[in-house]
Amino acid sequence: MRVVADRSAAPAAIRTDLGAIFVSLELSKSTWLITSLSPGSGEKMSKHAVRGGDITGLLTRFAQLQDKAQARTGRHFALVVIQEAGLDGFWIHPILEAEGIESHVVDAASIATSRRRRRTKTDKIDGEALVRALLAYKRGEPRVCAMVRAPGVKEEDRRRIGRERKVLVGERICHVNRIKGLLFAQGITGYEPLRRDRRHRLEELRTGDGRPLPEHLKGQIRRKLDRLELVIAQIKEVQAERDALLAIEVAETPAATLLDLKGIGPECAAILYAEGLFRYFDNRRQVAAYAGLAPTPWQSGSVQHEQGVSKAGNPRLRTTMIELTWLWLRNQPGSALTRWFHERVMRNQGHLKKTTIVALARKLLVALWKYVTAGVVIEGAVMKAV
């Protein structure tokens, strides 16, 4: 095990009397940097590195930290560990908790950093910053950082269906656009690759000057159609899994209750619940902030204006809510939310419609959260006919 830096015997200037060893993990593919601050070791933080993915080496280092702290102070100290939510996901978090270690996953964007244009950034500096943020968090300092609620294995796996479908739909769009682009360069318009007779129509196509399609171009399009048909089949398979999951969850979760509302289909219901509404929120502000729909005011002295929504939350949930809001206006014209939107737009003489739709999306998300968790029916909402 390689030692990156040793502690000095300098007098302590940092409070370490919280009765724990504070540790931060800087994770990468090749190396995990462990930065720790132990009671009785002064203010110098120690840094050690283990091979990336070496859980055994990590736990061994934790045991060494506890043994050294006990040798210095005569007491046994628990471990408090912090790591950033990033590429490694959450697989380390449950392992640490299973070992009886207090583990926290922090949103890296919530930690204050230097505002210099060219600030120094190293794993050593980031590790020390994480330890300081953890100390402040455990002291109870408000708004020092935002801890992430790590989803369970089933909760995280439930998201896969909606996310995979979105990737597949994007891939389908790319194939369709590429085929249309290849044909447009030959003067051909009106060909729809998503139609069932796409291969039959391909043989009948003629270029703008009346020639049949060149053989190599036709072969390229055929291969493109092969990939397109594979993607279409996979989308159908994923949608079948989604519908089966919603059918199972009718009795287990309130996700299926969203389907009772007119204008909400299986895809929106699955994304809304899997990406956000399954979580616990204390209030409506947390709901809006998680989706990135919370307002971002700017106030300094006499300057005060609104910067728009933060966009710092779940992008999939936010995108789905914007799409659903437009559908809500069409399918729920008599609801209180729709009336609020039209009154606001009329007050602005038809302007700021996009800004108002985002505000309506925030209101609708909060209303759906109350509907799913507490059964509060949205005022004026129409249910689907049985």
KEGURO-492466 format. One line per 8 residues: number of its first residue (from 1); their letters; for each residue x, y, z of N, C-alpha, C. Coordinates in steps of 0.02 Angstrom, whole numbers. Layout:
% KEGURO-492466
NUM> A> X,Y,Z,X,Y,Z,X,Y,Z  ...
END
This chain:
% KEGURO-492466
1> MRVVADRS> 42,-60,0,0,0,0,44,62,0  35,107,-45,78,165,-54,54,223,-11  101,256,24,85,314,65,97,376,24  47,418,18,53,479,-22,81,536,19  59,544,81,83,599,123,77,578,196  123,601,237,124,585,308,97,644,348  76,629,409,52,682,454,110,718,487  99,780,505,149,817,544,125,822,616
9> AAPAAIRT> 170,840,659,152,846,730,133,917,749  104,954,703,84,1023,715,26,1025,764  19,1078,804,-37,1084,851,-103,1086,814  -154,1055,844,-219,1051,811,-254,1118,810  -280,1137,752,-319,1198,746,-389,1184,720  -403,1119,705,-468,1099,680,-503,1058,733  -567,1071,743,-605,1031,791,-611,959,769  -585,914,808,-591,842,794,-621,806,854
17> DLGAIFVS> -659,843,896,-686,813,956,-757,788,946  -775,774,884,-841,746,870,-843,671,880  -787,643,902,-785,572,918,-787,526,858  -753,544,804,-753,502,744,-692,517,702  -677,472,657,-624,481,607,-659,500,542  -641,557,515,-674,583,455,-631,568,394  -663,537,344,-627,511,286,-664,533,223  -625,553,173,-653,567,107,-621,521,56
25> LELSKSTW> -659,503,5,-636,460,-49,-638,497,-114  -580,501,-147,-576,528,-215,-568,468,-261  -620,451,-298,-622,389,-336,-604,401,-409  -563,356,-436,-548,356,-507,-539,284,-529  -530,272,-593,-524,204,-619,-460,170,-593  -406,207,-587,-342,177,-569,-326,181,-495  -347,236,-462,-326,248,-393,-383,276,-352  -389,255,-291,-433,285,-241,-390,321,-190
33> LITSLSPG> -399,386,-185,-362,426,-136,-403,433,-72  -374,412,-16,-407,414,49,-377,472,89  -417,522,104,-396,579,145,-432,574,211  -395,576,267,-425,565,332,-400,616,382  -442,629,431,-426,672,488,-447,635,551  -397,617,592,-409,575,650,-398,615,714  -434,599,768,-423,632,832,-352,620,858  -322,673,885,-256,667,915,-199,668,865
41> SGEKMSKH> -214,684,801,-160,683,750,-142,752,727  -167,804,761,-153,872,738,-200,892,682  -183,948,650,-226,974,597,-207,948,528  -153,911,524,-131,886,459,-173,825,440  -199,827,379,-237,770,354,-190,720,320  -202,657,332,-160,606,301,-192,583,236  -150,561,190,-174,540,125,-139,475,106  -179,427,88,-155,362,64,-193,343,1
49> AVRGGDIT> -163,301,-38,-194,280,-101,-198,204,-103  -254,179,-130,-262,108,-144,-282,100,-216  -273,40,-241,-291,27,-311,-366,35,-321  -385,64,-377,-456,75,-391,-495,10,-391  -551,8,-355,-592,-51,-351,-572,-100,-298  -518,-85,-260,-493,-131,-208,-530,-117,-143  -588,-148,-134,-627,-139,-73,-590,-168,-13  -557,-224,-22,-520,-255,34,-465,-208,58
57> GLLTRFAQ> -428,-179,11,-376,-131,30,-405,-69,65  -463,-48,42,-496,10,72,-515,-4,145  -547,-62,156,-568,-80,224,-507,-92,269  -454,-119,240,-392,-129,280,-364,-62,302  -365,-13,257,-340,54,275,-384,85,329  -450,75,325,-494,101,376,-478,71,444  -465,5,445,-447,-28,508,-381,-1,536  -334,14,492,-270,44,515,-281,113,545
65> LQDKAQAR> -324,152,515,-339,218,542,-369,212,613  -413,166,623,-444,156,688,-393,131,739  -349,86,718,-297,61,764,-249,116,786  -228,158,739,-182,213,755,-215,264,801  -278,280,787,-313,328,831,-322,299,901  -335,235,906,-343,204,972,-277,202,1009  -221,191,973,-156,190,1005,-137,259,1031  -158,313,997,-141,381,1019,-185,404,1077
73> TGRHFALV> -248,387,1075,-296,416,1123,-322,365,1174  -314,301,1159,-341,251,1204,-416,240,1195  -445,267,1143,-516,260,1129,-526,232,1059  -584,199,1051,-602,174,985,-649,224,952  -634,243,890,-673,293,854,-707,261,793  -769,282,782,-805,260,722,-782,299,662  -798,274,604,-779,306,541,-839,341,510  -827,401,483,-877,438,445,-846,453,377
81> VIQEAGLD> -876,426,324,-846,429,257,-890,470,211  -857,507,167,-893,546,117,-862,534,48  -904,532,-3,-881,525,-72,-928,564,-117  -904,583,-175,-944,620,-223,-986,572,-265  -1045,594,-283,-1087,557,-330,-1057,567,-400  -1036,512,-431,-1003,519,-495,-1006,456,-536  -951,442,-572,-948,387,-619,-956,319,-584  -932,314,-522,-936,249,-487,-1005,233,-461
89> GFWIHPIL> -1052,278,-468,-1120,264,-445,-1124,258,-370  -1164,210,-347,-1177,204,-275,-1157,135,-248  -1119,96,-285,-1106,27,-264,-1062,23,-202  -1020,73,-190,-977,72,-131,-1016,89,-68  -1066,132,-74,-1104,156,-17,-1136,99,23  -1173,52,-7,-1202,-2,33,-1150,-49,64  -1092,-56,32,-1039,-98,61,-1014,-68,126  -1004,-2,126,-980,32,186,-1033,28,242
97> EAEGIESH> -1095,38,224,-1148,34,274,-1154,-36,303  -1144,-87,261,-1146,-156,285,-1089,-170,334  -1034,-134,328,-978,-141,375,-986,-99,438  -1044,-66,445,-1056,-24,503,-1023,44,500  -1006,66,440,-974,131,431,-1026,182,409  -1026,240,440,-1071,294,419,-1047,323,354  -1088,316,302,-1068,337,234,-1114,391,208  -1085,440,174,-1122,495,144,-1100,503,72
105> VVDAASIA> -1148,516,28,-1134,532,-42,-1156,604,-54  -1111,645,-77,-1124,717,-83,-1129,738,-156  -1170,787,-168,-1174,818,-234,-1114,864,-242  -1069,847,-287,-1007,885,-293,-1019,959,-310  -1073,973,-347,-1087,1042,-367,-1108,1085,-307  -1126,1054,-251,-1150,1093,-193,-1094,1115,-147  -1033,1094,-160,-976,1112,-118,-945,1176,-144  -935,1224,-101,-907,1289,-121,-835,1281,-144
113> TSRRRRRT> -817,1315,-198,-749,1313,-225,-725,1384,-239  -662,1390,-253,-633,1456,-269,-663,1483,-334  -675,1548,-335,-705,1579,-394,-652,1608,-441  -588,1593,-429,-536,1617,-474,-545,1586,-543  -524,1624,-592,-532,1599,-661,-491,1536,-672  -429,1536,-646,-387,1478,-651,-372,1453,-580  -416,1414,-555,-406,1388,-487,-368,1322,-490  -329,1311,-438,-291,1249,-434,-338,1191,-416
121> KTDKIDGE> -332,1137,-452,-374,1079,-440,-331,1016,-442  -328,980,-387,-295,915,-383,-337,869,-339  -323,804,-343,-359,757,-300,-345,771,-227  -284,794,-211,-266,810,-142,-309,867,-116  -316,920,-156,-356,978,-135,-430,958,-129  -454,919,-177,-525,898,-175,-538,853,-116  -491,809,-99,-501,766,-42,-505,805,23  -461,855,31,-464,897,91,-528,937,94
129> ALVRALLA> -551,962,37,-614,1000,35,-673,956,56  -673,893,35,-726,848,55,-726,835,130  -667,827,159,-662,817,232,-688,878,269  -669,938,246,-693,999,280,-769,1005,273  -796,988,214,-869,990,206,-903,940,252  -873,881,260,-902,831,304,-901,854,377  -846,885,398,-842,912,466,-896,964,479  -904,1010,431,-955,1062,439,-1025,1032,439
137> YKRGEPRV> -1036,982,397,-1102,950,394,-1118,915,460  -1069,881,490,-1081,846,553,-1087,895,611  -1058,955,604,-1068,1006,656,-1137,1038,652  -1172,1024,597,-1239,1052,590,-1242,1118,555  -1188,1138,521,-1189,1202,485,-1239,1198,427  -1283,1248,420,-1334,1245,367,-1305,1260,299  -1332,1224,249,-1317,1236,178,-1243,1230,161  -1207,1190,199,-1136,1182,183,-1126,1136,123
145> CAMVRAPG> -1171,1089,113,-1169,1045,55,-1236,1008,51  -1246,974,-3,-1308,937,-14,-1292,863,-20  -1316,824,28,-1305,752,27,-1356,719,-18  -1334,669,-55,-1376,634,-102,-1407,573,-67  -1471,563,-79,-1503,502,-53,-1490,446,-103  -1448,399,-83,-1430,344,-128,-1490,299,-138  -1509,285,-200,-1567,242,-212,-1550,169,-197  -1601,130,-182,-1591,59,-171,-1579,23,-237
153> VKEEDRRR> -1562,-41,-232,-1547,-79,-292,-1608,-84,-337  -1667,-98,-309,-1727,-103,-349,-1748,-36,-378  -1740,17,-338,-1758,83,-363,-1714,104,-421  -1649,89,-416,-1604,107,-470,-1616,65,-531  -1633,1,-521,-1645,-43,-578,-1710,-24,-614  -1759,2,-577,-1823,21,-607,-1814,78,-658  -1763,118,-647,-1751,174,-693,-1726,152,-761  -1697,92,-765,-1664,71,-826,-1710,71,-886
161> IGRERKVL> -1773,51,-875,-1818,43,-932,-1830,110,-967  -1848,161,-928,-1861,226,-959,-1799,256,-990  -1741,247,-958,-1680,276,-985,-1658,239,-1048  -1665,173,-1049,-1646,136,-1108,-1691,154,-1167  -1756,162,-1154,-1802,180,-1208,-1783,248,-1238  -1764,295,-1196,-1745,361,-1222,-1684,356,-1267  -1635,315,-1247,-1575,306,-1288,-1593,274,-1355  -1636,223,-1352,-1656,189,-1414,-1695,234,-1461
169> VGERICHV> -1739,275,-1433,-1777,323,-1475,-1730,372,-1508  -1679,396,-1471,-1630,440,-1501,-1591,406,-1556  -1575,342,-1546,-1540,305,-1599,-1584,295,-1660  -1649,284,-1648,-1696,277,-1705,-1700,341,-1745  -1702,397,-1711,-1704,462,-1746,-1641,472,-1788  -1583,453,-1761,-1521,460,-1799,-1522,418,-1863  -1545,356,-1858,-1548,313,-1918,-1597,342,-1970  -1655,364,-1947,-1705,391,-1994,-1678,453,-2029
177> NRIKGLLF> -1648,498,-1990,-1621,560,-2020,-1565,546,-2069  -1523,496,-2052,-1467,480,-2097,-1493,452,-2163  -1543,408,-2160,-1571,380,-2222,-1603,435,-2264  -1641,479,-2232,-1672,533,-2269,-1619,580,-2299  -1565,591,-2263,-1512,634,-2288,-1477,604,-2349  -1464,539,-2347,-1433,506,-2404,-1477,510,-2467  -1543,502,-2457,-1589,505,-2514,-1599,577,-2538  -1600,624,-2492,-1609,694,-2512,-1552,718,-2557
185> AQGITGYE> -1491,691,-2545,-1434,710,-2587,-1442,684,-2658  -1488,637,-2669,-1503,612,-2736,-1567,641,-2764  -1594,691,-2730,-1655,723,-2754,-1719,685,-2737  -1717,643,-2685,-1774,603,-2667,-1802,628,-2601  -1866,644,-2600,-1900,665,-2539,-1963,623,-2530  -1990,625,-2470,-2052,589,-2458,-2044,517,-2437  -1983,492,-2433,-1973,422,-2411,-1974,419,-2335  -2015,376,-2307,-2021,369,-2234,-1994,301,-2212
193> PLRRDRRH> -1935,299,-2181,-1906,235,-2161,-1945,198,-2108  -1990,231,-2072,-2028,198,-2019,-2090,162,-2044  -2107,170,-2108,-2165,135,-2136,-2148,61,-2145  -2199,19,-2141,-2187,-53,-2147,-2164,-74,-2216  -2183,-36,-2268,-2163,-53,-2336,-2099,-18,-2357  -2056,-3,-2308,-1995,36,-2322,-1948,0,-2371  -1942,-66,-2367,-1897,-102,-2412,-1926,-107,-2483  -1991,-117,-2487,-2023,-119,-2553,-2018,-52,-2588
201> RLEELRTG> -2029,2,-2552,-2025,68,-2582,-1953,87,-2600  -1905,59,-2562,-1835,73,-2578,-1817,49,-2648  -1844,-9,-2668,-1829,-36,-2735,-1861,5,-2791  -1914,43,-2774,-1950,82,-2825,-1924,154,-2831  -1879,174,-2787,-1857,244,-2787,-1816,260,-2849  -1824,321,-2873,-1785,348,-2928,-1756,415,-2906  -1697,429,-2931,-1664,492,-2913,-1700,551,-2946  -1678,611,-2929,-1710,670,-2956,-1707,675,-3032
209> DGRPLPEH> -1655,645,-3062,-1649,647,-3135,-1673,583,-3168  -1711,541,-3129,-1743,482,-3158,-1702,419,-3157  -1642,418,-3128,-1601,358,-3126,-1622,314,-3067  -1611,247,-3071,-1619,205,-3011,-1564,219,-2961  -1575,201,-2900,-1525,214,-2848,-1460,177,-2863  -1402,208,-2855,-1339,173,-2863,-1335,112,-2816  -1301,59,-2837,-1301,-3,-2800,-1269,4,-2731  -1213,40,-2728,-1179,47,-2663,-1221,89,-2614
217> LKGQIRRK> -1253,140,-2641,-1297,180,-2599,-1356,139,-2574  -1385,98,-2619,-1440,56,-2599,-1418,5,-2546  -1357,-22,-2553,-1331,-68,-2503,-1321,-34,-2436  -1296,28,-2437,-1287,65,-2374,-1354,76,-2340  -1405,95,-2379,-1471,108,-2349,-1501,43,-2322  -1490,-14,-2358,-1516,-77,-2333,-1486,-94,-2264  -1420,-83,-2259,-1388,-96,-2194,-1413,-48,-2140  -1426,12,-2160,-1456,60,-2113,-1525,36,-2091
225> LDRLELVI> -1563,10,-2138,-1629,-16,-2121,-1625,-76,-2074  -1573,-117,-2083,-1563,-173,-2037,-1554,-149,-1965  -1512,-98,-1957,-1501,-71,-1889,-1564,-37,-1863  -1599,-2,-1909,-1661,31,-1888,-1713,-20,-1864  -1721,-74,-1900,-1770,-125,-1880,-1751,-158,-1815  -1686,-167,-1803,-1664,-194,-1739,-1682,-147,-1681  -1671,-82,-1692,-1688,-33,-1640,-1764,-32,-1628  -1803,-35,-1682,-1876,-35,-1675,-1899,-96,-1634
233> AQIKEVQA> -1869,-154,-1648,-1887,-214,-1610,-1868,-208,-1537  -1810,-177,-1523,-1789,-168,-1454,-1833,-119,-1417  -1856,-67,-1452,-1902,-19,-1421,-1967,-54,-1401  -1992,-97,-1445,-2053,-134,-1428,-2042,-180,-1368  -1983,-210,-1364,-1968,-255,-1308,-1964,-216,-1243  -1932,-158,-1245,-1926,-116,-1185,-1994,-91,-1163  -2036,-71,-1211,-2103,-47,-1193,-2145,-103,-1163  -2136,-164,-1187,-2173,-221,-1158,-2151,-232,-1085
241> ERDALLAI> -2085,-226,-1072,-2061,-232,-1003,-2089,-176,-959  -2092,-116,-987,-2120,-60,-949,-2193,-72,-931  -2233,-94,-979,-2303,-106,-966,-2313,-162,-915  -2270,-213,-919,-2275,-268,-871,-2257,-244,-801  -2207,-200,-797,-2188,-174,-731,-2243,-131,-702  -2275,-90,-743,-2331,-49,-718,-2389,-93,-695  -2401,-147,-731,-2456,-192,-711,-2441,-225,-644  -2378,-242,-632,-2359,-272,-568,-2365,-222,-511
249> EVAETPAA> -2348,-158,-526,-2345,-107,-474,-2413,-78,-457  -2466,-101,-491,-2532,-75,-476,-2549,-85,-402  -2533,-144,-376,-2549,-158,-306,-2492,-140,-258  -2431,-128,-285,-2374,-118,-242,-2356,-44,-233  -2363,-4,-285,-2343,66,-282,-2399,109,-311  -2398,174,-294,-2448,220,-322,-2433,244,-391  -2382,214,-425,-2364,238,-491,-2421,231,-540  -2458,176,-535,-2512,164,-582,-2570,213,-574
257> TLLDLKGI> -2575,246,-516,-2629,294,-507,-2621,354,-554  -2559,367,-576,-2549,421,-624,-2584,406,-690  -2591,342,-707,-2623,323,-769,-2698,339,-769  -2726,350,-710,-2798,367,-706,-2812,437,-731  -2761,480,-732,-2770,549,-754,-2768,552,-830  -2815,586,-859,-2817,595,-931,-2757,636,-954  -2723,611,-1005,-2665,647,-1031,-2599,618,-1010  -2599,570,-963,-2538,538,-940,-2538,465,-963
265> GPECAAIL> -2489,447,-1004,-2483,380,-1031,-2433,338,-992  -2422,277,-1014,-2375,232,-979,-2304,259,-975  -2279,290,-1029,-2211,314,-1029,-2201,371,-979  -2246,419,-979,-2240,475,-932,-2248,450,-860  -2296,405,-849,-2307,380,-781,-2246,343,-755  -2215,302,-798,-2156,264,-777,-2097,311,-761  -2086,362,-803,-2030,407,-792,-2043,450,-730  -2104,476,-722,-2119,519,-665,-2107,482,-599
273> YAEGLFRY> -2129,420,-596,-2122,384,-533,-2050,359,-523  -2020,330,-575,-1954,300,-567,-1900,353,-558  -1909,412,-588,-1857,463,-584,-1866,512,-526  -1926,514,-496,-1933,564,-443,-1984,550,-390  -2044,530,-409,-2098,528,-361,-2093,469,-312  -2047,422,-324,-2037,368,-276,-1999,392,-215  -1965,450,-220,-1925,476,-166,-1968,510,-112  -1937,519,-54,-1970,555,0,-1948,628,-2
281> FDNRRQVA> -1996,673,0,-1982,745,2,-2018,775,61  -1985,823,93,-2015,857,152,-2068,908,131  -2057,941,75,-2103,995,54,-2099,1004,-21  -2141,1048,-47,-2146,1059,-119,-2083,1092,-147  -2047,1129,-106,-1985,1160,-131,-1933,1107,-148  -1930,1056,-108,-1883,1002,-123,-1903,965,-186  -1967,957,-198,-1991,925,-259,-1969,964,-320  -1981,1029,-319,-1962,1072,-376,-1887,1075,-385
289> AYAGLAPT> -1849,1077,-330,-1776,1081,-335,-1747,1016,-363  -1777,959,-345,-1751,896,-371,-1758,891,-446  -1811,920,-473,-1822,919,-545,-1786,976,-581  -1753,1020,-544,-1719,1077,-575,-1767,1130,-598  -1827,1131,-569,-1878,1181,-587,-1885,1236,-536  -1841,1237,-486,-1844,1289,-435,-1818,1355,-463  -1846,1412,-443,-1822,1477,-468,-1753,1492,-441  -1717,1535,-477,-1649,1555,-457,-1645,1631,-454
297> PWQSGSVQ> -1661,1661,-397,-1659,1734,-393,-1588,1760,-389  -1579,1822,-412,-1515,1857,-407,-1528,1923,-372  -1500,1932,-313,-1512,1992,-274,-1447,2016,-243  -1426,2076,-260,-1366,2105,-232,-1375,2180,-230  -1383,2207,-170,-1395,2279,-164,-1461,2298,-196  -1460,2344,-242,-1521,2366,-275,-1537,2324,-337  -1492,2278,-355,-1503,2236,-413,-1541,2174,-392  -1597,2162,-424,-1637,2104,-406,-1675,2082,-469
305> HEQGVSKA> -1662,2020,-489,-1698,1993,-547,-1698,1917,-542  -1736,1885,-585,-1743,1813,-585,-1703,1784,-643  -1663,1732,-629,-1620,1703,-680,-1652,1643,-716  -1712,1625,-695,-1744,1566,-724,-1736,1506,-678  -1755,1447,-703,-1750,1387,-662,-1677,1367,-656  -1662,1329,-603,-1592,1312,-589,-1564,1260,-637  -1605,1214,-662,-1584,1159,-706,-1530,1116,-672  -1529,1116,-606,-1478,1078,-569,-1504,1011,-545
313> GNPRLRTT> -1565,992,-564,-1593,930,-540,-1590,875,-592  -1639,830,-588,-1642,773,-633,-1665,795,-703  -1622,791,-753,-1641,817,-820,-1696,775,-853  -1698,710,-839,-1750,668,-870,-1819,687,-842  -1822,697,-777,-1885,716,-746,-1907,785,-771  -1860,831,-776,-1877,899,-798,-1902,899,-870  -1869,863,-914,-1890,860,-985,-1959,829,-991  -1970,775,-953,-2036,742,-956,-2091,788,-930
321> MIELTWLW> -2077,827,-879,-2127,872,-851,-2145,928,-901  -2096,953,-937,-2111,1005,-987,-2156,976,-1042  -2139,916,-1066,-2181,884,-1117,-2251,870,-1091  -2254,845,-1029,-2319,828,-999,-2361,890,-989  -2330,946,-974,-2368,1008,-962,-2405,1030,-1025  -2372,1025,-1083,-2407,1042,-1146,-2465,995,-1158  -2455,931,-1143,-2509,882,-1150,-2565,896,-1100  -2547,920,-1041,-2597,936,-991,-2644,991,-1014
329> LRNQPGSA> -2616,1042,-1046,-2658,1097,-1072,-2708,1072,-1123  -2688,1022,-1162,-2733,996,-1214,-2786,948,-1186  -2765,907,-1138,-2811,854,-1113,-2849,874,-1050  -2826,925,-1016,-2860,947,-954,-2878,1021,-958  -2919,1041,-1007,-2934,1113,-1016,-2974,1143,-959  -3009,1102,-920,-3050,1130,-866,-3017,1129,-798  -2955,1107,-793,-2922,1104,-728,-2901,1173,-705  -2891,1180,-640,-2871,1244,-611,-2803,1265,-636
337> LTRWFHER> -2758,1218,-647,-2691,1234,-672,-2693,1262,-743  -2736,1233,-785,-2743,1258,-853,-2772,1328,-853  -2822,1339,-811,-2852,1406,-808,-2800,1457,-784  -2759,1437,-735,-2706,1483,-711,-2659,1501,-768  -2641,1452,-809,-2595,1465,-864,-2625,1515,-914  -2687,1504,-934,-2718,1549,-984,-2728,1619,-955  -2745,1624,-892,-2752,1690,-861,-2686,1727,-859  -2632,1691,-842,-2566,1723,-839,-2543,1745,-909
345> VMRNQGHL> -2554,1703,-960,-2534,1721,-1027,-2575,1781,-1052  -2641,1781,-1036,-2683,1837,-1057,-2661,1901,-1023  -2641,1896,-960,-2618,1955,-924,-2555,1984,-956  -2513,1939,-984,-2451,1962,-1017,-2462,1976,-1091  -2525,1978,-1112,-2543,1993,-1181,-2513,1943,-1231  -2511,1880,-1210,-2487,1828,-1254,-2412,1817,-1254  -2375,1858,-1216,-2303,1852,-1214,-2282,1804,-1157  -2218,1786,-1156,-2188,1744,-1103,-2224,1678,-1095
353> KKTTIVAL> -2246,1649,-1151,-2282,1585,-1147,-2236,1529,-1125  -2174,1528,-1151,-2127,1475,-1131,-2107,1481,-1057  -2098,1542,-1035,-2082,1552,-964,-2139,1529,-920  -2200,1543,-941,-2258,1523,-901,-2268,1448,-902  -2250,1415,-957,-2259,1342,-960,-2211,1308,-911  -2152,1337,-901,-2106,1309,-852,-2133,1318,-781  -2163,1376,-768,-2194,1387,-703,-2252,1339,-692  -2290,1325,-745,-2345,1278,-740,-2318,1207,-728
361> ARKLLVAL> -2262,1190,-760,-2232,1124,-750,-2213,1114,-677  -2188,1167,-645,-2171,1162,-574,-2234,1151,-532  -2287,1188,-546,-2349,1179,-510,-2379,1110,-521  -2375,1086,-583,-2404,1021,-599,-2365,965,-564  -2299,970,-561,-2259,919,-528,-2276,915,-454  -2283,973,-422,-2302,974,-351,-2371,943,-342  -2417,960,-387,-2485,932,-383,-2485,856,-392  -2445,831,-438,-2441,759,-449,-2408,725,-389
369> WKYVTAGV> -2359,757,-359,-2327,730,-298,-2379,723,-242  -2420,774,-232,-2472,770,-181,-2524,716,-198  -2538,710,-262,-2587,660,-284,-2561,588,-271  -2497,577,-286,-2469,510,-278,-2458,492,-204  -2433,539,-166,-2414,524,-97,-2472,531,-48  -2516,580,-58,-2570,593,-10,-2640,583,-39  -2644,569,-103,-2710,559,-133,-2749,622,-144  -2715,681,-145,-2749,744,-156,-2764,752,-230
377> VIEGAVMK> -2827,751,-249,-2847,755,-319,-2837,826,-344  -2809,832,-404,-2797,898,-433,-2864,930,-451  -2871,992,-431,-2936,1027,-441,-2954,1031,-514  -3013,1007,-531,-3038,1010,-599,-3010,958,-646  -2967,912,-621,-2937,862,-665,-2989,809,-685  -2984,785,-747,-3029,736,-773,-2995,668,-773  -3029,618,-748,-3002,550,-748,-3021,515,-813  -2983,463,-830,-2998,424,-889,-3060,383,-879
385> AV> -3096,372,-933,-3157,330,-929,-3137,258,-920  -3170,223,-875,-3156,154,-861,-3183,111,-917
END
